[in-house]
């Protein structure tokens, strides 16, 4: 049985960092889209945590 769901290609550490940066900026600039300030702060903190993790992984990755 083939579900025909495409699989995602694993991102390189640099691609993951670029995506995490973009996601963080989108959340940070989109405060008006959240139901409350608390909800926005939680989303921004989660995005920041993902950005820091991606940055750490990118720095540890071997240079190409």
Secondary structure by P-SEA (a helix, b strand, c coil): ccccbbbbccccaaaaaaaaaaaaaaaaaaccccccaaaaaaaaaaaaaaaaaaaaaaaacccc
